[in-house]
Amino acid sequence: MVSRRVKRLQAQIGLVVGLQPGPGIETAVLSALSRGPTALVIDNAETPWEADTLRVEEFLGQVAGISTLALVASVRGMQRPFGVRWRESIQPTRLSRQAAHDAFLAIAGQKFKNEPHLDDLLFALDCVPLAVTLIAYAAEGEPDLTGVWQRWQRERTRMLQRVQGNERLMSIEVSYETSISGRRMTDNARCLLKLMAYSPNGVAPEELERIFPVDCWAAASVLRKAGVGSDESGRFRVLAPLREYLREKYPPDPDDLKRLVDFYVDLAGVEVPKVGTKEGAEAFRRLTPQVANIETMILLGIEASDPEPAIKAALAHLSQLEGSATREGAPNGHRA
């Protein structure tokens, strides 16, 4: 039996090719699409697909079986409907800094070209395309970016919306909720996602089991497929605007957060004192991709019921930073 969601999809396609909804719409649509060379583009295809997976896949398979038709579908995340011989997916990524800069100015205006806060905003947004677009709309009509930057400090992702902000392309929070509450998400994946909000540098595969020992690989896979987690330079990561939203709306389980804090505080406590010793090069290699994570966890650890480990790690971290500054600032350009 054809579900309401599949009927709606068929009816929408039917309207595009000049058909009226009614009995036999599926046969009529397939017949109309078979009349000659045709390209069918389905945007937001995950909405009907997640609502009635098997029947939507069956229908898309029938459509894709038409020899004169090219089928294109946009789907949130990394997973595609089964039953269609898709070509390699085109995966959107965050923008380069220059592309983000150009996109912002194209919307907000060239007068912001030399604004000092422009780079601050793009860095805070991780150059995520939708976030850059929405912050540029927020900047329109402003004399400079001072007020926009101050609003970001206070409002974070709440300001990333247009007009009523009740659609996913007009509000980044609506877009995120679509993924977080989507049918492909699992409870374990949501738990891991909440933790990833506190790991700005992301986590390496060998760290994942330490910070989230319960079914971590399956949870990470779900986040990848849902489009809320990705891999950069061998580290699993959640981009900055989503981290901001999660930290405000979805606090992690206290025990999960404590395990995360303990892992990075312990890492700093072990590795930072080695810097400057014969083991320093290896310690520096381990610490380099972890700096933002460690600093975040130290701040959280200081607020814990037993702040002593975090305080010790913070002192060691500061000592190492001071030592680095001294070596960099040695006279005559020599380094200690």
C-alpha positions, 0 to 999 in steps of 0.5 A, spaced: 500 500 500 502 506 497 503 511 503 501 518 504 508 521 504 509 517 497 503 519 494 505 526 496 512 525 492 508 522 486 503 528 486 509 533 487 512 530 481 506 530 477 504 537 478 511 539 475 509 535 469 502 537 468 498 532 471 493 532 476 493 528 483 488 522 483 488 515 482 493 512 478 498 518 479 504 513 480 503 510 473 501 516 470 508 520 473 512 514 470 509 514 463 510 522 463 517 521 465 518 516 460 516 520 454 523 523 452 530 525 455 528 528 462 532 530 468 528 530 475 531 533 481 528 532 488 531 537 493 530 535 500 529 527 498 531 525 505 524 528 508 519 523 504 525 517 504 526 517 512 518 517 513 517 511 509 524 508 507 522 502 503 516 505 499 520 511 497 526 507 495 522 502 491 519 508 487 525 512 486 528 505 483 522 505 478 524 512 476 531 511 476 530 505 471 527 509 466 533 509 460 531 516 458 531 519 465 537 522 469 535 522 477 538 527 481 537 528 489 539 532 494 539 528 501 542 531 508 548 527 510 552 522 507 547 516 506 543 515 500 537 511 498 538 504 497 536 501 490 538 506 485 545 506 482 547 513 484 554 516 481 559 518 486 556 523 491 558 531 491 559 532 498 558 540 500 564 542 505 565 548 509 568 554 505 575 556 504 577 562 508 577 566 501 570 563 499 567 565 505 570 572 505 567 573 498 560 570 500 559 574 506 561 581 502 556 579 496 550 579 501 552 584 506 556 589 501 563 591 499 564 596 505 565 591 510 571 588 506 577 591 511 573 590 517 577 587 523 571 583 525 570 579 519 575 574 520 573 573 527 566 572 525 568 567 519 573 563 524 567 563 529 563 560 524 568 555 521 566 558 514 560 553 514 556 556 508 549 557 511 552 560 517 556 565 513 550 567 509 545 568 515 551 572 518 551 576 512 544 578 512 544 580 519 550 585 517 546 588 512 545 595 513 549 596 519 555 601 519 560 596 521 561 589 524 562 591 531 555 590 533 554 584 529 560 581 533 557 583 539 551 580 538 554 573 536 558 574 543 551 574 546 546 570 542 550 565 538 546 561 533 540 564 535 542 570 531 543 566 525 536 566 522 532 570 517 525 573 517 521 568 522 526 563 521 522 557 521 525 553 515 531 550 515 534 554 510 532 561 514 535 558 520 541 554 522 537 552 529 532 549 525 536 546 520 540 543 526 534 540 529 532 537 523 538 533 523 538 532 531 531 529 531 531 526 524 529 518 524 536 516 522 539 519 529 540 514 535 540 515 542 547 513 542 549 518 537 546 524 540 550 522 546 556 522 542 554 529 539 553 532 545 560 530 547 563 533 541 560 540 542 566 540 547 572 538 543 573 543 538 579 540 535 575 533 534 578 526 536 582 521 533 580 514 532 584 511 538 581 517 543 574 515 541 573 509 545 576 512 551 571 518 551 565 514 549 566 507 550 559 505 549 558 503 541 562 509 539 564 506 532 556 505 530 554 512 534 560 516 530 557 512 523 550 515 525 553 522 525 557 522 519 551 519 515 546 524 518 551 530 516 553 533 523 560 529 524 565 529 519 573 527 518 578 532 518 586 530 518 584 524 521 580 527 526 572 526 527 569 533 528 563 537 529 563 544 526 563 550 530 556 553 529 553 546 531 558 546 537 555 552 540 548 550 539 549 543 542 552 547 548 546 551 549 541 546 548 543 539 549 548 539 555 551 532 555 550 527 561 554 529 567 558 522 567 560 522 560 562 529 560 566 528 567 570 522 563 571 527 557 574 532 562 578 527 565 581 524 559 584 531 557 586 533 563 590 527 564 593 527 557 595 534 559 598 532 566 602 526 563 604 530 556 605 537 558 611 536 563 615 532 558 616 538 553 623 540 554 625 533 556 628 528 551 621 525 550 619 532 548 618 531 541 613 526 541 609 529 547 609 535 543 606 531 537 601 528 541 599 535 544 599 539 538 592 537 535 589 537 542 591 544 545 584 547 544 581 541 547 585 541 553 584 548 554 576 547 554 577 541 559 581 545 564 576 550 564 571 545 565 575 541 570 576 547 574 569 548 575 568 540 577 567 538 585 574 536 585 578 541 581 585 539 583 587 535 577 585 541 572 588 546 576 595 542 576 594 541 568 593 548 568 599 550 571 603 545 567 600 548 561 601 555 563 609 553 565 610 550 558 607 556 554 611 561 558 617 556 556 615 557 549 615 564 549 622 565 553 625 560 547 621 564 542 624 571 545 631 569 546 636 575 544 639 575 537 634 570 534 637 564 538 632 559 541 634 555 547 
